[in-house]
């Protein structure tokens, strides 16, 4: 079995290519650095199965960040390379192509975005390019599938370029110059509306107001879509479900099974938030409270990603992110982190140094609440008024800023500057957006449901053995004395390590004031990430940095909780 | 190393570039080269030597 690796510059469409060749689904977007790890898939070619590998994008074979190191490693293992090239930017893309050809591996070149090149008035002579590079060249449009039949038919023709020998950098550019003059003709075009919007959104004077408007609109859209789902779909569904569980409850009668499946009846009724049974809270929290917002958030995020707006936002935030020891790209982990911290931590791989990655992931873990938790905060604090929700997010924002400033001072190491390609704006394709949203929802369900069930089970178990009371007693000085919360809130903090959304639900029966709820829900974000985030952080940072990060989290939680109590409770 | 990296993203001798935006407080510079926009940190951008357009 051969290993076929997709290689190319960032944001040329390798991941769309991969999905198309293998039928496997990977996340693709319109910004450089979407893929930070490799994915493997299978493709049938003739009678044999072939392994296809999607590698992160790279500008050259000299890596400058972790994602590019992965690309180089994949290159070393490859038996055959499909070099995906952006046809609208041939000259720059050919640098990597030549470097690959110098290594004498069999290569086939896919001139992707062929349609865009045509539209922008770029004409490339395929025959001449094949002759110059001595490898097969196939024009493709990965989004529509155009040219894939040709590509697959011609993979067998992939071969090493015989006369291209290792050369130095300037010779490489000279050779590229000769090739470009020989094969490419560009007719100049006039500025279009799209160019005008592109420049308005990246210039500071117009860019900042546009960014504020876009983000406010996105937030409003997420909340609006989420509420529509709850009111018109999930609430009516649960109205139908309630008599069924009540029936089950009566049929089971009091005992262990009723406790476990249904939980506590509040005034003889099921309270989906407080009953804590597998069939009540265990089902209601993920489906009726969190899922609607997950659907809403990920559809809006997909539109953001595919339009090409994120790199522009990264440019706008660059100056401020420098104060936090990162650069503008640091906004991308934050954006993804609002969905789920795990992909956020992974996205930090595109940052160049250890210091940047440490700060990005630590800030994410302490001050960026994931959508599952946000949904619960909306659900629980919403009835008391929007002001309380605002308090939670304003505090987290202050924590983000001040921790960023502090970590930048504390951490040694380099903070290199931004160097980011801005892709053209593209109209998000409805089918692609829906598919991507569906992939992420499925991922959420697969990850969340098992942990929620384990969480609910654990809560029941801990109550039964009396652990809850004991733990509350141990942490009472901090939780009660310092944070001003009931000591039973300790259990919620413990369960928060499994699922933050469930932990927020556990705060309800404690009879806290709205202000105490604000403190408790904020602390649930700050004190520690959930187990999934913790595991992936551990993998990315290593044990020593993870200990540092954990110490910082504990310290931050201690300070934030104390200050909040002082300011909000006034005692 | 710096030159290599700049070269690989398309900034090289004899190229024509246009400054699209310059951020205040030593912020980044957005340039356009070969019809593509690129955001560069201020110090990187300052290392690009420009002459009269030919």
Interface residues (C-beta under 8 A of the other chain):
Chain A: X59 X60 X62 X64 X88 X89 X91 X92 X95 X96 X120 X169 X173 X198 X199 X202 X203 X204 X207 X311 X314 X315 X318 X319 X327 X328 X416 X417 X418 X419 X420 X421 X422
Chain B: X3 X4 X5 X7 X8 X9 X10 X12 X20 X21 X23 X24 X25 X26 X27 X28 X30 X34 X35 X36 X37 X38 X39 X40 X41 X42 X43 X44
